[in-house]
Amino acid sequence: MKILWLDINASYSHSSLAIPAMDAQLEPKIREMHQWQILSGSLKLGASWFVQRINNMSPDLVLSTLWLFNHTMVMEVLAKAHALNPELRIILGGPEFLGDNNFFLASNPFVESVFRGEGEEMFPQFVKSLGNNRDYLKLQGFCSLDSKGNYIDNGYSKVNSFNSLAYPEKSFFFNWEKPFVQLETSRGCFNKCAFCISGNSRNIDELPVKSLKPRINLMYEKGIREIRILDRTFNANIKRTLELIQLFNEFKGEVEFHTEIHPSFINAKFMEAIETTRHGTMHFEAGIQSLRENVLLKCNRYDKKQETLEGITYLSNLGKHEVHTDLIAGLPDYSFNELIEDLNVLVGIFPGEIQLESLKLLPGTSLKENAPKYGIKYSPIPPYEVLETPSISFNELELCRHLSAILDIYYNKPEWKHLFGGLVKRNNSFIELFAKYFLTNNIGKSIAREKKGLVIWEFCKNEFPHELDIVAVKWMENGLSFNIGPGLLSKVWKIGDKLTNPLYNNNSKESSYRYLEFKERRHWFLYNRKSNSSKSLLNYIEIF
């Protein structure tokens, strides 16, 4: 049988870990029972690109993993591929099938079955039973419809011995060409968050730290310099965390390890260990979700606001490692005003990145099951985003969507971050009013570099005119055009002008100068004529 792995990812840098994780469990004699191929690509390639290649490869069976953001594309590709070849068998797995799958199978009759749960231990049995009689449908985790259309659900498949699994890196399908690789060093989570697919009753399994060293060494030898640790909470088990940090230190800052941490759990031992690491060794994904304890309780999280803020402040002030934080709009009892207040607090702490996302009600999560209880209205199609709750309206969630874009455009980009952070800190209403400006003017996330500057300039002209000098200076520092926006306010200084130029160097024939004048201040900028660049080399503030 010719079997094709279909691997559609969000971007070029991503690849599926599920494929090599399952393939690695096959003994050669089992793998050799079939012919294996893989078709990988990103969403940007479009459905036709994949359909054409599937048609040319003529597989008998397609296997694919569905998750939140590739669901729609994968189903479009497979529906068209099946229309071209009605004999094509299709079997799917992934997070999209952690809930009830009756409706999905009934709506997509060209899909033979779907799999729910952890697949590594099951996979060899599945491959051996891929005959015409389809005995695999009796295996734990598979859901299907019988010949009469009755739904057959074989429950949830769990790996019983996580420590005994063959490592994904041993698979021929492990992709070493991507900018980063993923490393799962534990499975399961002590948190039972109602919005997370890991919020189930699964026990936590942890690989011995000593077993990880040769794997990381191999990754290093392959040229990998970014490893994303898939542990749900890196600092949950402090003893193990300290051992991992010691291991990471052996790579002397040449490899960056991405980890998800619980900011409330940052204690003295953790701080001591982190302070021994070299700059750039770690990248922290600090899950916050909300700074409201009552909101988190509704989601089965028991964080303390003060401990969370202290943890984020510590990591941000340390200055050695990137800190990514996030908030989720649409959580139960989380109002728009509370969200704005939380954003203002986070910007005041000034972590590396702030991400704002709308809540997605994922299949298999308790929050999706209890959505009617909480009065949550959500989209029935991927990515299942919340549309309205009793605490936040549809229009307010639309504002949150623009807030998310604003954070990505201005706060999460180095050239605008300090300007934006300062504007927010000095003006409590800035974030909300800026979001309304984006909504009213239909400004999207993908805007050109100078357009970003013009947008914030025009907004401040109307709402915060006292901040215009700061915006104009940042425009000049970022090297934007002298012919539009605040660039038009800049003036050329030449030898012989009445103004004394504090930056003038008589020995430099390649220098040129401009200045901006505002009440009580004059800002000077130095440029190099030969570089033909509008980005200043030196700035100076002259106070009258």
Secondary structure, DSSP 8 states (H G I E B T S, - for coil): -EEEEEEEESSTT---SHHHHHHTT--HHHHTTSEEEEEEEEGGG-HHHHHHHHHHH--SEEEEE--TTTHHHHHHHHHHHHHH-TT-EEEEESGGGSS--HHHHHH-TT--EEE-B--TTTHHHHHHT-STT-GGGGSTTEEEE-TT--EEE---B--S-GGGS--GGGSTT---SSS-EEE--EE--S---TTSTT-SS---EE--HHHHHHHHHHHHHTT--EEEE--S-TTSSHHHHHHHHHHHHTTTTSSEEEEEE-GGG--HHHHHHHTTS-TTSEEEEEEEE-S-HHHHHHTT----HHHHHHHHHHHHHH-SSEEEEEEEET-TT--HHHHHHHHHHHHHH--SEEEEEE-B--TT-HHHHTHHHHT-EE-SSTT-BEEEBTTB-HHHHHHHHHHHHHIIIIISSHHHHHHHHHHHHH-TTHHHHHHHHHHHTT--S---HHHHHHHHHHHHHHH-GGGHHHHHHHHHHTT--SSSGGGGG-EEE-TT-SS--TT--TT-SSEEEEEEEETTEEEEEEEETTTT--S-SEEEEEE-
